Structure formats: C-alpha cells, structure tokens
Amino acid sequence: MYDFDTVIDRRGTDSLKWNMEPDVLPMWVADMDFPTAPEIREALAGRVSHGVFGYTELSGEWYDAYTGWWKKRHGFEIEKDWLIFSTGVIPTLSSCVRRLTAPNENVVILTPVYNIFFNSILNNGARVLQCPLIANPDSIDEKCDRYVINWDLLEQYMKDPQTTLMIFCNPHNPTGTVWDRDTLSRIGELAKENHVTVISDEIHCDLTDPGTEYIPFAAASPVCRDVSITCIAPTKAFNIAGLLTSAAVVPDPDLRHKVWRALNTDECGEPGAFAVTAAVTAFTKGGPWLDELRQYLSGNKSFARSCLYKALPEIRIASGEATYLLWLDLRAYGKDSEELQEKILKEGKLYLSSGEIYGDAGEGFLRLNAACPRSVLEEGLKRLTGVLAV
C-alpha cells in the first residue's frame, strides 16, 4: 500500500544527513530517507492552509493520542497526568541532568551508546561512567553478537555515592538490543537500592522488527515505574524529527514536578504550531504505515547482513531486533574506527558513523543506517564491500 522504494532527492533541502559532497552517499545520522506517512503530510497541509501559526497549547487529543498508542501498541497504561510535553528527547535529557545532579556527580551509561548522551552529561557539569556491554555470540547466528549487561560493574557504579542518574536506551542504539523484563526489573531494583533515577530514552521503541515488541522501562515493574523518567516521541518512527515534538512520562509526582520545572525553566516545554498535529496524527492514523515500514526495514537489514557476510567474512554484526541501524564489528580489518571511516569515505564515497563516538566500547566499529530505499542500500553496501573486500 505504501511506497518505500522511490528515491527522494534530499540534497538542497538543508538536510544534515545529505549536506556533503555530491558524490558522497550518506548512511550515518539516524533519520530515514522516506517521506513521512501520507496521513501526517495531509494533516500538516491542512494546518498550513489555515495560515495562522501562533502560540499553541496541548489539546486533549494530544494526551489521548499518547495514552491510546502506548496502551494499544505496547500494553502500557499511561495516566494523563504523567505526561509532560518537550521539544525533544535530548532537551529532556539535558534539562534533567542539569536539574537532577550536582556538579561532578556521576551519570551511568551502557556503552556503546548514542553519542549525544555524552554531550548531555558533560555539557551540564556531570561525569560519565561508561559501563561497557558484553558481546556474546548469538545462539542462532554465529556471525552475530548479542549484547548483555556487565552486572558486576553496573552494581559497582550504582553503589558509588556520587552516582545519581542513569541514562538508559530502550531499545538500545546502536546495537538494536530489545531488553527483556528481567533485565529492566533488575536495573530498577539497583536504582532504587542506591537512590538513582533512571532516564529511559525510548525513541526507537516503535521500530522493532515484526513480531518483536519492546517493554517500556516503566512498565517492567512498580519499582521501575517509580524511579524513572521515560522519553518518548513519534519523531524517529515517523521521520519527523524536524518538527520538535516529544513527551516525558514521569509517574512519581515529586519527580514529575522536578522534570516539569526543569523543562519549563529551560524553555523547551511548549509546543510549536505543528508539534501537536504531527504527534496526534502519527499516533491515531499512522499505525498501518508504520507496520509496513517495519517490514521494509527488517527486509533491508536482512539484505544487508546477507551481502556483508558474503563479501566480508571477518565482519560481525550485532543481532539486535530494533532500530534501522546496523552495528558493524570491523576490528578484524586492523584499523581503528576513524581510520575505517576515512578510508571508506575517501575510497568508496560512503559516509558511515565512526564507532568511537559511542564510547570506548565502540572502537573498531562503524554504524550503518539502513533506512533508505533498497536500491540506495544496495549501492551503499557495494561501496562498503568494494573498499574492504580486498
């Protein structure tokens, strides 16, 4: 029903992803090369046709859209009062670090992890504690690695009196790991025992492979609910990041007041003229488009794995079941991440994300964004393997 094969020219649109030399193919930053759902485009066009774009308030429909989507799609009943609007997940993370930590307190992250987590922590006067994930060979595919938590190290970090926050990624970027209930509950218990607040970035939650569903951190147990701030948004799944619309879910009333104060003090708690329309339409009319997208992305990832395994015998790829990102272990090819990135850019005119920006555990890795028409992905893989398969 929906078209994901047509190639859309994004050059000349001030696209961060595509703002590079014309012969370079970008497959790095996590936005998709597909137009958003036609239902969303139609709703936005209707809003544009009105012609007046003044200050905007949250409607009852906005609250109903979020609560309805999470109940129907993810089995999590969010109460209206738990929701706080934010212009984005990263503004929420940064505001929370700024307001919920004292200078030089610790924030724990599970690396490799989304590189902007480092910015949100360091730019706001806190210190990063990197807890590297452990890569175990997948029981189904020996060429894959399944990532698990180093519990001994995480407990050590949580018990440090200087540790006050953990920023968690669920599902995980860049490995695509979908965390199970036991893992989430165990993190919650450690957090409660050690008076640590967990901020869970769940922006990729709607991009699981077909047949795989994620568990919201706050839904894993009553303890997880009470110690957590959950960041959710339609922006990643529906490719509308430029519209600046998201929400924080904070069940605990005392913690919720602190988050509300943080976001409003930092002036990122008010919606723009298109933020409400986009979110409401995504969560009330975007389901069929999203389901077809998930099928297409899963096919892209399978196609990429097959091509890469065939051409690059020494490669390993994370076995994650979420996101449209492929976490490529290229340590067998004898170069660090930046050298690999530069070599592929120079010789193959392909731009991938360098693994070391995701923490020390990312050295020797690259991240590939497979959210594009299959023909574009095929060209990108041809360029990648053409450089390394020598």
N, C-alpha and C positions, 0 to 999 in steps of 0.2 A: 504493500500500500504506500509506503513512504520510500523516497529515493535517497540513498546514501552513496550512490555511485557517481553522480555528477560532480565533476571537479569545479569548484568555485575559486575564481582568481581573487585572492585576498591582498595582493600587492597594491600599493597605492591607497590603502584604507587606514593608514597609521596603525596597522596591526603590529603589536610587539613581536609576535611569533615570526611574521614574514618580513619584518623591516631589516633586510640584509641584501647582499649582492644578488642580482637576478638569476645567476646560475647556481645558487645555493638552495638546496632543499631543506627546510627546517622541520625537524621532528623532535623538538625539545620541550618547550614550555607546555604545561598541561591545559591547553584548550583545543577544541576539536575543529576540524575543517568542514564541518557540516553546518548548514543553516539550522537554526533552532526549529522547534516544532511549528508547523504552519498555524496551528491553533494559537500559539503565542504571538506569532507575527501578525495574525489577524486582529487579536485583541489590542496589541500595541498600535497598529494602524488606526484602529477605532479611537484609541486615546489621543493619538496625534491629530486626528481630524477634528477633535474638539477645539484644539488651538490654544487653550489656556493651561499653563503649566506652573501653577502657583504652589504654595506650601501644601503638603499632603499629610493627612492623618491616616492611621491604621483603621481599617474597617473591620466589622465583624466577620466579613468574608475572609479576611486575611487570617484571623485566628482559626476559623473553621477549616480553611484550606490546609493549614499545617497540622492541626489535630486530626483531621479526617484522613490525610495521607499517611501519617505515621501509624494510625490505628489500623487502617486497611492494608497498607503495604508491609508494615513491619511489626504489627501486633503490640504496639506501644501506645498506651493511652496517656497522652499529654494533657494536662489541665491548662485551660486558657491562661490562668494567672502565672504559669511557669514561663511563658514566652516573653522575650524581650527582643524588639527589633534592633538590628545592627546593619550598618552598610556593608559589612563583610566579616568573614571568619578571622582574617588576620587583624583587622582593627579590634575585634573582640579579644583575641589572644593578647595583643599588645596592651590593651587597656587593663586586662585582668592581671597581667604580670606587673604592670606599673602600680596598680592599686592594692594588690593582694600580697605583695612581697616587700620586704625592707631591703635596702641596698646590700648587695653581696650575699643575699640568701640564694639557695640552690633551687634550680628547676631541673627535674629529671626528664630526659627524652630517650626513646628507644631508637638507636641508630642502626642502619642508615635511615634517615627520616627527612621529610620535606625541609628543604634548606632554610626557608623563611622562619621556621621555628627558632633557629639560632638568632636571627635578627630581632625577633620579638622579645627574646630573653636578654640578649646582650645590650641592645639599644635602650633597655629600660632598667639597667643597673643591676640585673641579677646575674648569676653564674650558671653555666651549663654543666650538668652532669650527664655525660654520654654513657648509656648502658647498651653496649652492642648486642644486637640479636645474634642468636646462634643459628647457623645454616646447617640443617641436617638433610642428607639425601632423601628425596621423596620416595615413599614406598612403592608408588605406582610407576614413576618415571625416573630412571637413574640419572638422566641428564638434568633433572630439576633439583632445586633446593627448596625445602620448606623451612620457614623461619619460625623460631620459638624464642621465648624469653629466657634470659640468664637470671633465674630467680634469686640465686645467692647474691649476685651483685645488686640486683634491684632492691632486695631487702636491706642490704648494707647502705645503699644510698637513701632509702626511705627513712632509715633509723637515724640518719645524721640530723641533729637538732636544727641545722641550718637549712634543711630541705623543707620547703613549704608548698611547692607546686610540682605537679607532673603534667606535662603536655603529652597527650596520648593521641594516636592516629588510628581511627577505626572506621572502615578498613584502612590498612596501612599503605602509605605512599613512601617509598617506591616499590615495595615488594609485593603489593597486592594481597597481603595476608588478610583473611577474614577470621577474626578472633572468635573462639568458642566461648560459651557461657562460663565454663570453669575458669578459663584464663581471666576473663573480665571480673568475675567474682573474687578471684584471688588478689587481683590488683586492688579492688575495692577494700578488701579486708586489710591489706598492708597500708593503704592510705588512711583508713580510719584509725588503725592502731597507732599511727605515727603522726596524726593530725596534718595530713597532706591533702590538699584539694586537687582533684583530677579535672583538667580541662580536656575534653574529648573532641577532637576535630573529626566530624563525621560527614564532611562534604562529599566524599566519594561513595557514600553508603548506597546510593541508588544505581551504582554502576557495577554491581556484582554480575558474574556470569549467570546465564539462565539456569534455573534450578538451585541456585545458591542464594541464600538470604543472610543478611547480617543481623546481629543482635545489638541494639543500641546499648551503650555502656550503662546508661541509667536504668535500663530495663533488666539488666542481668541479675540484680538483687536489690533489696531495700537499702543495703549499705551503699552500693554503688550509686543509687539514686540520691542519697543524702549527701554524698561527698563530692558531687560532680557538677560541672558546667558543661553542657553539650552544645557544640556549634554545628548548626545545620543550615542548609541552603539549597535552592533549586539551581544554583548557578553552574555547578560542574556538570550535573547530569543533563541539563538542557542547553548548555553552551551559551549562557547569558551573563558571564562574569562581569562584563562591562556595565551592567545595569545596577550593580551595587545593592544587592538585597540578600539578607540572611537573617537568622534568628539565633538567640541563645536560649537554651532550655535549662532552667535552674529551679528544681523542685524545692530545695530548702529555702524558707523565707528570709532568713538572715543573710545567707549567701546571695540570694537573689537581689536583695536591696543593695548590697555592695556592688554587684555587677551592674545593676541599673544606674547607680551613681557613677560608676566608672565610665560607662558608655556615654552617658549624657554630659558628664564633665568634659570628656574628650570630643564632644560634638559629633559623635557618629551613631546617634540613636534616633535619627529622624529620617524617614523615607523620602527619596526623590519622587518626581512625578510619575515614573514608570515602574518603580520598585514593587508596589503593591499589585498593580495589574499583572505584571510578569509572574510574580510568585503565585498569585491566586489561579491564574490560568494554567500554569505548569502543573499545579497540584490537583486541579479539578478536571482538566481536559487533556493533560499530556501523557497519561498512562499508556495508551496504545502506541504512541510514537516511541516512548522510552523502551517499551518491551521489544519493539523491532530493532531499535538501536542496540540494545544489549545483545541480541542475536548477532547483529552485524559485527560488533566489536569482538565478540567471542570468536567469530569466524576469522576476523583479522588476526587475532592473537594466535590462533591455531595455525593459520597460514604462515605467519612469521616464524613461529617455532620450527615448523617443518623445513622452511627454507634455510634458517640459520643452522639447525642441526646438520643438515645435509652438506652445507658449504663450509662450516666451521666446526670440525669435530671436537675441538677442545673447549667450546663455549659451554657455559652453564647458565640456566635461566631460572629465576625464581618461579615457584609453582603457584603463585597467588591466584585467587579466583575472583579478584575485584580490580577495578580501575581499567583504563585502556593503556596502561604503561607496562613496558617490559624492562625488567631489571636484569641487565646482561653482565655476567661474570666473565671478564676477559683477561683475568690475571695470568692465564696460561700463555698469553701472547706477549708477555715480557715487557710491558710498558705501564707507566702509571696513567691515571685517568686523563690528566691534562694532555699528556703526550698522545694518547689514543684519540682524544677528541680533536686535537690539532692535526694529526695525521689524516684522519677521516675527512675533516673539513678541507684540508689542502689538496688531498689526492682524489677524494670522492665527491667533493662539493656537497657533503651531507653534514648537517649540524645536529648533534645529539647533546644531551646534558651530561656533564662530567661528574663522575660519581663522588669525587672527594668533597663536593659541596654539601653532600648529605651526611657528612661526619666522617670520622676516621675509618669507620667500617665500610665506607664506600670507595676506598682507594682500589683502583684496578677495575672498576665497574663503569658502565655507561647506562643511561636511562633513555629508552626509545618510546616515543609517543606514537601509538598505532591508530589514533582516532582520525582517520582520513579515508577517502575513497580507496578501494582495493588497488586500483591502478597506481595511485600515488605511493601506497605502501610497497607495492612490488618494485617500483623504481628505487625507493629508499633502501630496500634490502639488497637490491642489485648493487647499489653504490657501496654499501657497507661491506658486503662479502667480497666485492671486487678489490677493495683495499686490503682486507685482512686475509683472504684466502690465497696467499702467495707463499 
